[in-house]
């Protein structure tokens, strides 16, 4: 095995020079058995490599600019001068004797057959990888120029800000084209996120293009990442290694700046950052405090002026060098985390894909003797993945509670291991204390059942296990009364490194000093999923839009009593399997988290919602950004995991997120229902004629076996029911009662 000091010498590299120099030293030793290699002979071997490769037509690094037009015209003296760069870069393992003009390894013991063989293999492998990447980059560069892209932004952004924001080509360049091309140029895998922004809805003061390792951050608001930042006057662009400022500055400017400065010094001490500026002379905005925020949060940077922007080769070398430094930093962070993690806390990677996992869930439930409608499991999974709060509604006895229990069991969450908890809701619940707990007359905090589960789920050894909480018959009491605190906390979800955190659930005024360690700062962890089951009848309460906005509502009302379990099912032969929380945990909290990966899907989904919103505005039931984002997340997960046809997925979201908002008795409500029916069946209908009598519609589309193929069959069926109820009862709503 290579000595540790040799095993990482090529981790940071701008060119291939270091690998070729090491190979030249080894080649000299093998030829002359001398550990002192004269610089003249090393220069000859070094230059010979590049000349031979060029003559064979292989793509290799070009000579330094303005020195020669090719390696054949590059002199030996120029090569000796060039060697100073890799010698300095390898100073930790090489010793240069200026008096005798020789180079050797700093540790003579490395001159043994085994070490030199492994070092040679290491250098050749890194050199091959580098050259393949160089070839790919040059092929890609033939159609994409980073220089031209950055120039276009600086030359046109100020004019673009005076033009309409929507669908602007400069926005497409920054949000889509450049991030996609950079991922290809740098050969980045899926653990990296490249994202660009020119603002959300309006032009930003300065645009940016960021590169993040998702293992340490997925947002520019916190953590460390690489970003191109443009000055407000568009005279320059900075390639920076920077820290997100939004989260640190929540502590206040003074404490936030102190933290950022300390973190900057810590990072600078960990990685080389050669050739980068490490001062605060980064000027982006003259009139905004955000400019100062960027100064204190910048670890290192390179400044490019618009009028002297380097060509692609230099820009790419600088970017690759900074990415190499960033990767070293991420490795250190991850190693530190691993050192602090006990074996029980280590994340077990998901070994099968989502479709296979869901198939196992369905098989488990089927082997338990229960049957559910087609696509229900996929819909239930996507709903939980989108947001950890789902409502299962329907008539009594349809298996709502059983579904939650069996789904959890199939993923290894049972009552026995504490990962599944059933909490029956009582009609007299009137405030959050029934769930979260209360302070008794003696001042002692008495935790509610929900709080006990959250404490257990928050333990370090449990953070990668999913916990399911089933609120059974949750609308026996008014949901807004006892569940409002939890609903509000759900809206505070944000990224903190690789975890999702929320604000605290229990205020300090409810706790004694001795309770602070257990309940103080208790949040809703990202491994907890809340599912409410509801019946809609005279004993229950309806939902407000505040609740409906925050949940996917899945209905159980169309029952096929002719479904039977399969014969010969051996229930005991099929066991559940423990599942990592990564299977269920949300990966998108804001539209910016996924827009760059699914711009066309977000665009098409939003177009549909805009059309639907225009209809809903007439009865003041239109939706806001929260529902738009939630539906886009659902659609993105569905496309990514290939679970449902796109129209079926949107049909489900129309049914679960839009239609529950509609109720009333007016003619306006009926008109809205008819216009939505037109969207659901995918063809024009005579709305004016049907305002008097729409019986043809609910006869045609109100049954499971609809008379003709429609675009959104589930929604069409529900709309037929709502229209029929309005005509027959004079009032309608989404809910059966």
C-alpha positions as CSV (number, residue, x, y, z in Angstrom):
1,X,0.0,0.0,0.0
2,X,1.3,3.5,-0.9
3,X,2.4,5.7,2.1
4,X,-0.3,8.1,3.0
5,X,1.8,11.1,1.9
6,X,2.0,9.7,-1.6
7,X,-1.5,8.4,-1.9
8,X,-3.2,11.8,-2.4
9,X,-0.5,13.8,-4.3
10,X,-2.7,14.0,-7.5
11,X,-5.9,14.9,-5.8
12,X,-5.4,18.6,-6.7
13,X,-4.3,19.1,-10.3
14,X,-4.7,21.8,-12.9
15,X,-2.8,20.0,-15.6
16,X,-1.1,16.7,-16.2
17,X,2.4,18.0,-15.2
18,X,2.6,16.4,-11.8
19,X,1.8,12.9,-13.1
20,X,4.3,13.2,-15.9
21,X,7.0,14.5,-13.6
22,X,6.6,11.6,-11.2
23,X,6.7,9.1,-14.0
24,X,9.8,10.7,-15.3
25,X,11.5,10.3,-11.9
26,X,10.5,6.7,-11.7
27,X,11.7,6.0,-15.2
28,X,15.1,7.7,-14.5
29,X,15.5,5.5,-11.4
30,X,14.6,2.3,-13.2
31,X,17.1,3.2,-16.0
32,X,20.1,4.4,-13.9
33,X,19.3,3.1,-10.3
34,X,20.1,6.5,-9.0
35,X,17.9,8.3,-6.5
36,X,19.2,11.8,-7.5
37,X,17.7,12.7,-10.9
38,X,19.3,15.6,-12.8
39,X,16.9,18.3,-13.8
40,X,18.2,18.2,-17.4
41,X,17.5,14.5,-17.9
42,X,14.0,14.8,-16.2
43,X,13.2,17.7,-18.6
44,X,14.1,15.5,-21.5
45,X,11.9,12.7,-20.4
46,X,9.1,15.1,-19.5
47,X,9.2,16.9,-22.9
48,X,9.5,13.5,-24.8
49,X,6.2,12.3,-23.3
50,X,4.3,15.3,-24.7
51,X,6.0,15.3,-28.0
52,X,5.4,11.6,-28.5
53,X,1.8,11.8,-27.5
54,X,1.2,14.8,-29.8
55,X,2.8,13.0,-32.8
56,X,0.5,10.0,-32.2
57,X,-2.5,12.4,-32.3
58,X,-3.4,12.0,-28.7
59,X,-5.0,14.9,-26.9
60,X,-2.7,16.2,-24.1
61,X,-2.2,19.5,-22.4
62,X,-0.9,22.3,-24.6
63,X,2.3,24.1,-23.7
64,X,1.9,27.3,-21.6
65,X,0.4,30.2,-23.5
66,X,2.6,32.5,-25.5
67,X,5.5,30.1,-25.2
68,X,5.2,28.0,-28.3
69,X,2.6,26.8,-30.9
70,X,3.2,23.2,-29.9
71,X,5.4,20.8,-27.9
72,X,7.7,20.2,-30.9
73,X,8.6,23.9,-30.8
74,X,8.9,24.0,-27.0
75,X,12.6,24.1,-26.0
76,X,14.5,22.1,-23.3
77,X,15.2,25.4,-21.4
78,X,11.5,26.3,-21.5
79,X,10.7,22.8,-20.1
80,X,13.1,23.2,-17.2
81,X,11.4,26.5,-16.4
82,X,8.0,24.9,-16.7
83,X,9.1,22.1,-14.2
84,X,9.2,24.6,-11.4
85,X,5.4,24.5,-11.3
86,X,4.9,20.7,-10.6
87,X,8.1,20.7,-8.4
88,X,6.6,23.4,-6.2
89,X,3.2,21.6,-6.2
90,X,4.9,18.4,-5.1
91,X,7.2,20.0,-2.5
92,X,5.7,17.8,0.3
93,X,7.1,14.6,-1.4
94,X,10.0,15.9,-3.5
95,X,13.3,17.6,-2.6
96,X,15.1,19.9,-5.1
97,X,18.8,20.5,-4.7
98,X,19.5,23.9,-6.4
99,X,23.3,23.5,-6.1
100,X,23.4,20.2,-8.0
101,X,20.2,20.8,-10.0
102,X,18.8,17.4,-9.0
103,X,15.4,16.1,-7.7
104,X,14.7,13.2,-5.4
105,X,11.9,11.9,-3.2
106,X,12.0,13.4,0.3
107,X,12.0,10.0,1.9
108,X,14.7,7.7,0.4
109,X,12.8,4.6,1.7
110,X,10.3,5.1,-1.1
111,X,12.8,3.9,-3.6
112,X,11.8,0.3,-3.3
113,X,10.3,-1.9,-5.9
114,X,6.8,-2.3,-4.3
115,X,6.3,1.4,-3.6
116,X,7.6,2.6,-7.0
117,X,5.3,0.0,-8.7
118,X,2.2,1.2,-6.9
119,X,3.2,4.9,-7.4
120,X,3.7,4.3,-11.1
121,X,0.3,2.6,-11.4
122,X,-1.3,5.4,-9.5
123,X,0.3,8.1,-11.7
124,X,-0.5,6.3,-14.9
125,X,-4.1,5.8,-13.9
126,X,-4.5,9.4,-12.9
127,X,-2.9,10.5,-16.2
128,X,-5.2,8.3,-18.3
129,X,-8.2,9.6,-16.4
130,X,-7.1,13.2,-16.9
131,X,-6.4,12.8,-20.6
132,X,-9.8,11.1,-21.2
133,X,-11.5,14.0,-19.4
134,X,-9.4,16.5,-21.4
135,X,-10.6,14.9,-24.6
136,X,-14.2,14.9,-23.5
137,X,-13.9,18.6,-22.4
138,X,-12.4,19.7,-25.7
139,X,-15.2,17.8,-27.6
140,X,-17.8,19.5,-25.5
141,X,-16.1,22.9,-25.8
142,X,-16.5,22.7,-29.5
143,X,-20.3,23.4,-29.0
144,X,-20.2,25.3,-25.7
145,X,-17.9,28.1,-24.6
146,X,-17.8,29.1,-21.0
147,X,-16.0,32.3,-22.0
148,X,-18.9,33.2,-24.4
149,X,-21.5,32.3,-21.8
150,X,-20.0,34.5,-19.1
151,X,-19.5,37.3,-21.6
152,X,-23.1,37.1,-22.7
153,X,-24.3,37.5,-19.1
154,X,-22.1,40.5,-18.4
155,X,-22.9,42.1,-21.7
156,X,-26.7,41.7,-21.7
157,X,-27.9,41.4,-18.1
158,X,-28.4,45.1,-17.4
159,X,-30.5,45.4,-20.6
160,X,-32.4,42.2,-19.8
161,X,-33.4,43.7,-16.4
162,X,-35.4,46.3,-18.3
163,X,-37.3,43.6,-20.2
164,X,-40.1,41.1,-19.2
165,X,-38.7,38.4,-16.8
166,X,-40.9,35.5,-17.9
167,X,-39.4,33.2,-20.6
168,X,-36.4,35.4,-21.2
169,X,-33.6,33.6,-23.1
170,X,-31.0,34.9,-20.7
171,X,-32.8,33.2,-17.8
172,X,-32.8,30.0,-19.8
173,X,-29.0,30.3,-20.4
174,X,-28.3,30.8,-16.6
175,X,-30.8,28.4,-15.2
176,X,-30.6,25.5,-17.7
177,X,-27.8,25.7,-20.4
178,X,-24.8,26.7,-18.3
179,X,-25.5,24.3,-15.4
180,X,-26.1,21.4,-17.8
181,X,-22.9,22.1,-19.7
182,X,-20.8,22.6,-16.6
183,X,-21.9,19.2,-15.3
184,X,-20.7,17.6,-18.6
185,X,-17.5,19.6,-18.7
186,X,-16.5,18.6,-15.2
187,X,-17.9,15.0,-15.5
188,X,-19.9,15.5,-12.3
189,X,-22.1,12.6,-11.0
190,X,-25.5,12.8,-9.4
191,X,-24.1,13.8,-5.9
192,X,-23.4,17.2,-7.4
193,X,-26.0,19.9,-8.0
194,X,-25.3,22.8,-10.4
195,X,-27.9,25.6,-10.3
196,X,-28.2,29.0,-11.8
197,X,-30.5,31.9,-10.9
198,X,-31.5,35.3,-12.3
199,X,-34.2,35.7,-9.7
200,X,-37.6,34.3,-8.9
201,X,-40.4,36.1,-10.6
202,X,-38.3,39.3,-10.9
203,X,-34.7,40.0,-12.0
204,X,-32.2,39.5,-9.2
205,X,-29.7,42.3,-8.4
206,X,-26.9,39.9,-9.4
207,X,-27.2,36.5,-11.1
208,X,-25.2,33.5,-10.0
209,X,-24.3,29.9,-11.0
210,X,-23.5,27.6,-8.1
211,X,-22.0,24.1,-7.8
212,X,-22.9,22.1,-4.6
213,X,-22.0,18.7,-3.3
214,X,-25.4,17.5,-2.0
215,X,-23.8,15.6,0.8
216,X,-23.0,18.8,2.6
217,X,-25.5,21.3,1.2
218,X,-28.4,21.5,-1.3
219,X,-29.0,25.2,-1.0
220,X,-27.0,28.4,-1.4
221,X,-28.5,29.6,1.9
222,X,-26.1,27.6,4.0
223,X,-23.1,25.3,3.8
224,X,-20.2,25.6,1.5
225,X,-20.2,25.6,-2.3
226,X,-18.6,27.1,-5.5
227,X,-20.3,29.9,-7.3
228,X,-19.8,32.4,-10.1
229,X,-20.9,35.8,-8.7
230,X,-21.4,38.8,-11.0
231,X,-20.8,42.3,-9.9
232,X,-23.9,44.6,-10.0
233,X,-22.4,46.8,-12.7
234,X,-21.6,43.6,-14.8
235,X,-17.9,44.7,-15.2
236,X,-16.6,41.6,-13.5
237,X,-17.4,38.0,-12.4
238,X,-15.9,36.2,-9.4
239,X,-15.3,32.4,-9.3
240,X,-15.6,31.9,-5.5
241,X,-15.5,29.2,-2.8
242,X,-18.1,30.6,-0.5
243,X,-20.4,29.9,2.4
244,X,-24.2,30.4,2.5
245,X,-25.1,33.4,4.6
246,X,-28.9,33.2,5.1
247,X,-28.8,30.6,8.0
248,X,-25.7,32.0,9.9
249,X,-27.1,35.5,9.8
250,X,-30.3,34.4,11.5
251,X,-28.3,34.7,14.6
252,X,-27.9,38.4,13.9
253,X,-25.2,40.3,11.9
254,X,-22.6,40.4,14.7
255,X,-22.7,36.7,15.6
256,X,-23.3,35.6,12.0
257,X,-20.2,37.5,10.7
258,X,-18.1,36.2,13.5
259,X,-19.1,32.6,12.7
260,X,-18.5,33.1,8.9
261,X,-15.0,34.6,9.5
262,X,-14.0,31.8,11.8
263,X,-15.3,29.2,9.4
264,X,-13.4,30.9,6.5
265,X,-10.1,30.7,8.4
266,X,-10.8,27.1,9.3
267,X,-11.4,26.1,5.7
268,X,-8.3,28.0,4.5
269,X,-6.2,26.0,6.9
270,X,-7.6,22.7,5.6
271,X,-7.0,22.9,1.8
272,X,-4.3,24.4,-0.3
273,X,-6.3,26.9,-2.4
274,X,-3.2,27.6,-4.5
275,X,-3.4,30.5,-6.9
276,X,-6.6,31.9,-5.3
277,X,-7.1,35.3,-3.6
278,X,-7.9,35.0,0.1
279,X,-8.7,38.6,1.0
280,X,-12.0,40.4,1.2
281,X,-11.5,42.5,-1.9
282,X,-14.6,41.2,-3.6
283,X,-16.9,44.0,-4.6
284,X,-20.3,43.1,-6.0
285,X,-22.8,45.8,-4.9
286,X,-22.3,49.3,-3.8
287,X,-25.7,50.0,-2.1
288,X,-26.5,46.7,-0.5
289,X,-25.4,45.1,2.8
290,X,-25.5,41.8,0.8
291,X,-22.1,42.9,-0.7
292,X,-20.6,42.8,2.8
293,X,-22.2,39.4,3.5
294,X,-20.4,38.0,0.4
295,X,-17.1,39.5,1.6
296,X,-17.1,37.9,5.0
297,X,-18.4,34.5,3.7
298,X,-15.9,34.2,0.8
299,X,-13.1,31.6,1.4
300,X,-11.2,32.2,-1.8
301,X,-11.8,33.6,-5.3
302,X,-10.5,34.5,-8.7
303,X,-11.7,37.8,-10.3
304,X,-12.3,38.1,-14.1
305,X,-12.8,41.5,-15.7
306,X,-15.3,41.7,-18.5
307,X,-12.8,43.3,-20.9
308,X,-10.0,40.8,-20.2
309,X,-11.9,37.6,-19.7
310,X,-9.6,34.6,-20.3
311,X,-10.3,32.0,-22.9
312,X,-12.0,28.7,-22.2
313,X,-8.9,26.7,-21.4
314,X,-7.8,29.0,-18.6
315,X,-11.4,29.4,-17.3
316,X,-11.8,25.6,-17.2
317,X,-8.4,25.1,-15.5
318,X,-9.3,27.6,-12.8
319,X,-12.7,25.9,-12.3
320,X,-11.3,22.4,-12.1
321,X,-8.6,23.6,-9.6
322,X,-11.3,25.1,-7.4
323,X,-13.5,22.0,-7.7
324,X,-10.5,19.9,-6.7
325,X,-10.1,22.0,-3.6
326,X,-13.8,21.8,-2.9
327,X,-13.7,18.0,-3.2
328,X,-10.8,17.8,-0.7
329,X,-12.8,19.9,1.7
330,X,-15.9,17.8,1.3
331,X,-13.8,14.6,1.9
332,X,-12.6,16.2,5.2
333,X,-16.1,17.1,6.3
334,X,-17.5,13.7,5.5
335,X,-14.6,12.0,7.3
336,X,-15.1,14.1,10.4
337,X,-18.8,13.2,10.4
338,X,-17.9,9.5,10.0
339,X,-15.5,9.8,13.0
340,X,-18.3,11.2,15.1
341,X,-20.8,8.5,14.0
342,X,-21.3,5.3,15.9
343,X,-21.7,2.1,13.9
344,X,-25.5,2.2,14.7
345,X,-25.8,5.6,13.1
346,X,-24.2,4.8,9.8
347,X,-26.5,5.1,6.9
348,X,-27.2,1.9,5.1
349,X,-27.6,2.7,1.4
350,X,-30.8,1.8,-0.3
351,X,-30.0,-1.3,-2.4
352,X,-33.0,-1.4,-4.6
353,X,-34.9,1.2,-6.6
354,X,-38.1,2.8,-5.7
355,X,-40.3,0.8,-8.1
356,X,-38.9,-2.5,-6.7
357,X,-39.3,-1.3,-3.1
358,X,-43.0,-0.4,-3.7
359,X,-43.5,-3.8,-5.4
360,X,-42.3,-5.4,-2.3
361,X,-44.6,-3.3,-0.2
362,X,-47.6,-4.3,-2.3
363,X,-46.6,-8.0,-2.1
364,X,-46.3,-7.7,1.7
365,X,-49.8,-6.2,2.0
366,X,-51.3,-8.7,-0.5
367,X,-49.7,-11.6,1.5
368,X,-51.4,-10.2,4.6
369,X,-54.7,-10.7,2.9
370,X,-55.5,-7.1,1.9
371,X,-56.2,-5.6,-1.5
372,X,-56.2,-1.9,-2.5
373,X,-56.9,-0.1,-5.8
374,X,-54.4,0.0,-8.6
375,X,-51.7,2.7,-8.3
376,X,-52.7,3.5,-4.7
377,X,-49.3,2.5,-3.2
378,X,-47.5,4.6,-5.8
379,X,-49.8,7.6,-5.1
380,X,-49.4,7.1,-1.3
381,X,-45.6,7.0,-1.6
382,X,-45.4,10.0,-3.8
383,X,-47.7,12.0,-1.5
384,X,-45.5,11.1,1.6
385,X,-42.3,11.9,-0.4
386,X,-43.8,15.3,-1.4
387,X,-44.7,16.2,2.2
388,X,-44.8,14.2,5.4
389,X,-48.5,14.8,6.0
390,X,-51.2,12.9,4.2
391,X,-54.9,12.6,4.8
392,X,-56.8,9.3,4.0
393,X,-60.5,10.0,3.7
394,X,-63.5,7.8,3.0
395,X,-66.4,5.9,4.4
396,X,-65.8,3.7,7.5
397,X,-64.4,0.2,7.0
398,X,-62.5,0.8,3.8
399,X,-59.1,0.0,5.3
400,X,-57.6,3.5,5.8
401,X,-56.0,2.8,9.1
402,X,-55.0,-0.7,8.0
403,X,-53.2,0.8,5.0
404,X,-51.0,3.0,7.1
405,X,-50.2,0.1,9.5
406,X,-49.4,-2.3,6.7
407,X,-47.4,0.2,4.7
408,X,-45.3,1.0,7.7
409,X,-44.8,-2.7,8.6
410,X,-43.7,-3.4,5.0
411,X,-40.9,-0.9,5.6
412,X,-39.9,-2.4,8.9
413,X,-41.8,0.1,11.1
414,X,-44.0,-1.7,13.6
415,X,-45.6,-1.0,17.0
416,X,-43.2,-3.5,18.5
417,X,-40.1,-1.4,17.5
418,X,-41.8,1.9,18.2
419,X,-41.6,3.1,14.6
420,X,-45.4,2.9,14.1
421,X,-47.8,4.7,16.5
422,X,-51.5,4.9,16.4
423,X,-53.1,7.9,18.2
424,X,-56.9,7.9,18.3
425,X,-58.2,11.4,18.2
426,X,-60.8,12.4,20.9
427,X,-63.8,14.7,20.2
428,X,-62.8,16.9,23.1
429,X,-59.4,17.9,21.9
430,X,-59.3,21.6,21.6
431,X,-55.6,22.7,21.7
432,X,-52.2,21.3,20.9
433,X,-51.5,20.1,24.4
434,X,-53.5,17.0,23.7
435,X,-50.8,16.0,21.2
436,X,-47.7,17.8,22.4
437,X,-48.1,17.8,26.1
438,X,-48.7,20.4,28.9
439,X,-47.3,21.9,32.0
440,X,-49.1,20.6,35.1
441,X,-50.0,22.6,38.2
442,X,-46.7,21.6,39.8
443,X,-44.7,23.0,36.8
444,X,-43.7,19.6,35.4
445,X,-44.0,19.1,31.7
446,X,-46.2,16.1,30.8
447,X,-45.4,15.1,27.2
448,X,-48.1,14.0,24.8
449,X,-47.9,10.8,22.8
450,X,-46.7,12.7,19.7
451,X,-43.9,14.4,21.6
452,X,-42.7,11.0,23.0
453,X,-42.5,9.7,19.4
454,X,-40.6,12.8,18.2
455,X,-38.1,12.4,21.0
456,X,-37.4,8.8,20.1
457,X,-37.2,9.6,16.3
458,X,-34.7,12.4,17.0
459,X,-32.1,10.2,18.7
460,X,-28.9,9.9,16.6
461,X,-29.2,6.2,16.4
462,X,-32.7,6.5,14.9
463,X,-32.3,9.3,12.5
464,X,-32.2,7.0,9.4
465,X,-35.3,5.0,10.4
466,X,-38.8,6.1,9.3
467,X,-41.4,6.7,12.0
468,X,-45.1,6.7,11.2
469,X,-47.8,8.4,13.3
470,X,-51.4,7.6,12.4
471,X,-53.9,10.1,13.8
472,X,-57.0,7.9,13.6
473,X,-60.3,9.7,12.9
474,X,-58.4,13.0,13.1
475,X,-61.5,15.1,12.4
476,X,-63.6,13.9,15.3
477,X,-62.2,17.2,16.8
478,X,-61.5,20.4,14.9
479,X,-58.1,19.7,13.3
480,X,-57.2,23.4,13.3
481,X,-57.6,23.6,17.1
482,X,-55.2,20.8,18.1
483,X,-53.0,20.4,15.1
484,X,-52.3,24.1,14.2
485,X,-48.8,24.2,15.9
486,X,-47.6,21.2,13.9
487,X,-49.0,22.6,10.7
488,X,-47.1,25.9,11.3
489,X,-43.9,24.1,12.2
490,X,-44.1,22.0,9.0
491,X,-43.9,25.3,7.0
492,X,-40.5,26.1,8.6
493,X,-38.7,23.1,7.0
494,X,-35.3,24.0,5.7
495,X,-32.0,22.4,4.9
496,X,-29.2,22.2,7.5
497,X,-26.4,20.4,5.7
498,X,-27.9,17.1,4.5
499,X,-30.8,17.1,7.1
500,X,-34.2,18.9,7.0
501,X,-34.9,20.8,10.2
502,X,-37.8,22.9,11.5
503,X,-38.3,25.4,14.3
504,X,-38.9,24.2,17.8
505,X,-42.3,22.7,18.7
506,X,-42.3,23.3,22.4
507,X,-41.7,26.8,23.8
508,X,-39.2,27.3,26.6
509,X,-41.9,28.8,28.8
510,X,-43.5,25.3,29.1
511,X,-40.3,23.6,30.3
512,X,-38.3,23.5,33.5
513,X,-34.5,23.7,33.4
514,X,-34.3,20.0,33.9
515,X,-36.7,19.3,31.0
516,X,-34.7,21.4,28.5
517,X,-32.2,18.7,27.6
518,X,-35.0,16.3,26.5
519,X,-37.7,18.6,25.1
520,X,-36.0,22.0,24.6
521,X,-35.4,22.6,20.9
522,X,-37.4,19.5,19.9
523,X,-38.3,19.8,16.2
524,X,-40.2,17.8,13.7
525,X,-37.4,15.5,12.4
526,X,-37.2,14.5,8.7
527,X,-37.9,10.9,9.5
528,X,-41.4,11.3,10.9
529,X,-44.5,10.9,8.7
530,X,-48.0,11.9,9.9
531,X,-51.0,10.3,8.3
532,X,-54.5,11.2,9.3
533,X,-57.5,9.0,8.7
534,X,-60.9,10.8,8.4
535,X,-64.6,9.9,7.9
536,X,-67.0,12.5,6.7
537,X,-70.3,12.3,8.4
538,X,-72.5,14.1,10.9
539,X,-70.1,13.3,13.8
540,X,-67.0,14.9,12.2
541,X,-65.7,18.3,11.3
542,X,-64.8,19.6,7.8
543,X,-61.3,20.8,6.9
544,X,-60.2,24.4,6.4
545,X,-58.1,25.4,3.4
546,X,-55.1,25.8,5.8
547,X,-55.1,22.1,6.4
548,X,-55.9,21.1,2.8
549,X,-53.1,23.2,1.4
550,X,-50.6,21.3,3.5
551,X,-51.7,17.7,2.7
552,X,-52.4,15.4,-0.1
553,X,-56.0,14.1,0.5
554,X,-56.4,10.5,-0.8
555,X,-60.0,9.2,-0.9
556,X,-61.3,5.7,-0.3
557,X,-64.8,5.7,-1.5
558,X,-65.0,3.5,-4.6
559,X,-65.1,0.0,-3.2
560,X,-65.0,-3.3,-5.1
561,X,-66.5,-5.9,-2.8
562,X,-65.8,-8.6,-5.3
563,X,-62.0,-8.4,-4.6
564,X,-60.8,-11.4,-2.7
565,X,-57.4,-12.5,-1.3
566,X,-55.6,-15.1,-3.5
567,X,-55.9,-18.7,-2.5
568,X,-53.1,-20.5,-0.9
569,X,-51.3,-17.4,0.5
570,X,-48.7,-18.3,3.1
571,X,-48.8,-15.1,5.2
572,X,-45.9,-16.2,7.5
573,X,-43.6,-16.8,4.5
574,X,-43.3,-13.2,3.5
575,X,-41.6,-10.8,5.9
576,X,-41.1,-7.0,5.9
577,X,-37.7,-5.5,5.5
578,X,-36.1,-2.6,7.3
579,X,-35.9,0.5,5.0
580,X,-33.6,3.5,5.2
581,X,-35.4,6.8,5.7
582,X,-33.8,8.1,2.4
583,X,-36.5,6.1,0.6
584,X,-39.2,8.4,1.9
585,X,-37.6,11.7,2.9
586,X,-38.3,14.8,0.9
587,X,-35.5,16.0,-1.3
588,X,-37.2,19.2,-2.4
589,X,-38.3,22.0,-0.1
590,X,-38.4,24.9,-2.5
591,X,-38.9,25.0,-6.3
592,X,-35.3,26.1,-6.7
593,X,-34.2,22.7,-5.3
594,X,-35.5,20.9,-8.4
595,X,-36.3,23.5,-11.1
596,X,-32.9,23.2,-12.9
597,X,-33.4,19.4,-13.2
598,X,-37.0,19.5,-14.4
599,X,-37.6,22.9,-16.2
600,X,-39.9,21.5,-18.9
601,X,-42.0,19.5,-16.4
602,X,-42.3,22.5,-14.1
603,X,-43.2,24.7,-17.0
604,X,-45.9,22.3,-18.4
605,X,-47.3,21.6,-14.9
606,X,-47.5,25.3,-14.1
607,X,-49.2,26.1,-17.4
608,X,-52.0,23.6,-16.5
609,X,-52.3,25.1,-13.0
610,X,-52.5,28.6,-14.4
611,X,-55.4,27.5,-16.6
612,X,-57.1,25.9,-13.6
613,X,-56.4,28.9,-11.4
614,X,-58.1,31.2,-13.9
615,X,-61.2,29.0,-13.5
616,X,-61.1,28.9,-9.7
617,X,-60.6,32.6,-9.3
618,X,-64.3,33.1,-10.0
619,X,-65.2,31.5,-6.6
620,X,-62.0,32.6,-4.8
621,X,-60.7,29.1,-4.5
622,X,-57.5,29.6,-6.6
623,X,-54.3,28.2,-5.3
624,X,-51.0,29.8,-4.3
625,X,-47.3,29.0,-4.5
626,X,-47.4,26.4,-1.8
627,X,-49.8,24.1,-3.8
628,X,-48.0,24.9,-7.1
629,X,-44.6,23.8,-5.6
630,X,-46.1,20.7,-3.9
631,X,-47.7,19.5,-7.2
632,X,-44.4,20.2,-9.1
633,X,-42.5,18.1,-6.4
634,X,-45.0,15.3,-6.8
635,X,-44.7,15.3,-10.6
636,X,-40.9,15.4,-10.4
637,X,-40.7,12.4,-8.1
638,X,-43.1,10.6,-10.3
639,X,-41.1,11.3,-13.4
640,X,-37.8,10.5,-11.7
641,X,-39.0,7.1,-10.4
642,X,-41.2,6.3,-13.4
643,X,-44.2,5.2,-11.3
644,X,-47.2,6.6,-13.1
645,X,-48.0,8.0,-16.5
646,X,-47.7,11.8,-16.4
647,X,-51.5,12.4,-17.0
648,X,-52.4,9.9,-14.3
649,X,-50.1,11.7,-11.8
650,X,-51.5,15.1,-12.6
651,X,-55.0,13.6,-12.4
652,X,-54.2,12.5,-8.9
653,X,-53.0,15.9,-7.9
654,X,-56.0,17.6,-9.4
655,X,-58.2,15.2,-7.4
656,X,-56.2,15.6,-4.1
657,X,-55.0,19.2,-4.1
658,X,-57.5,21.2,-6.1
659,X,-61.0,19.7,-5.9
660,X,-61.2,19.5,-2.1
661,X,-61.1,23.3,-2.0
662,X,-64.5,23.6,-3.9
663,X,-67.8,23.8,-2.1
664,X,-71.0,25.9,-2.3
665,X,-74.5,26.2,-3.7
666,X,-74.2,29.1,-6.2
667,X,-74.4,29.1,-9.9
668,X,-70.8,30.3,-10.0
669,X,-69.7,27.1,-8.3
670,X,-71.6,25.0,-10.9
671,X,-70.0,26.9,-13.7
672,X,-66.5,26.3,-12.2
673,X,-67.3,22.6,-11.9
674,X,-68.4,22.4,-15.5
675,X,-65.3,24.3,-16.7
676,X,-63.1,21.9,-14.7
677,X,-65.0,19.0,-16.1
678,X,-64.1,20.3,-19.5
679,X,-60.4,20.2,-18.6
680,X,-60.7,16.7,-17.0
681,X,-62.4,15.1,-20.1
682,X,-60.0,16.9,-22.4
683,X,-62.6,18.3,-24.8
684,X,-65.0,21.2,-25.1
685,X,-68.5,21.1,-23.7
686,X,-71.4,23.5,-23.8
687,X,-71.1,25.0,-20.4
688,X,-74.0,27.5,-20.9
689,X,-76.4,24.8,-21.9
690,X,-75.3,22.5,-19.0
691,X,-75.9,25.2,-16.3
692,X,-79.6,24.3,-16.4
693,X,-79.3,20.5,-16.6
694,X,-76.0,18.6,-16.5
695,X,-77.4,15.1,-15.9
696,X,-75.9,13.9,-19.2
697,X,-72.4,14.6,-17.7
698,X,-72.8,12.7,-14.5
699,X,-74.5,9.8,-16.3
700,X,-71.6,9.6,-18.8
701,X,-68.6,10.2,-16.5
702,X,-69.9,9.4,-13.0
703,X,-69.2,5.6,-13.0
704,X,-65.9,3.7,-12.9
705,X,-66.5,2.4,-16.4
706,X,-66.8,5.7,-18.1
707,X,-68.5,5.8,-21.5
708,X,-65.4,7.1,-23.3
709,X,-61.7,7.7,-22.7
710,X,-61.0,10.9,-20.8
711,X,-57.8,12.8,-19.9
712,X,-58.2,12.8,-16.1
713,X,-60.7,10.0,-15.3
714,X,-60.5,10.1,-11.5
715,X,-61.1,13.9,-11.5
716,X,-63.9,13.6,-14.1
717,X,-65.6,11.0,-11.9
718,X,-65.4,13.2,-8.8
719,X,-66.6,16.3,-10.7
720,X,-69.6,14.3,-12.0
721,X,-70.4,13.4,-8.4
722,X,-70.1,17.0,-7.2
723,X,-72.2,18.3,-10.1
724,X,-74.9,15.7,-9.4
725,X,-74.9,16.6,-5.7
726,X,-75.3,20.3,-6.5
727,X,-78.3,19.7,-8.8
728,X,-80.0,17.2,-6.5
729,X,-79.2,18.7,-3.0
730,X,-78.6,22.4,-3.8
731,X,-75.2,22.2,-2.2
732,X,-72.0,20.4,-3.1
733,X,-68.5,19.7,-1.7
734,X,-65.7,17.3,-2.3
735,X,-66.6,15.1,0.6
736,X,-69.2,12.3,0.7
737,X,-71.5,12.5,3.7
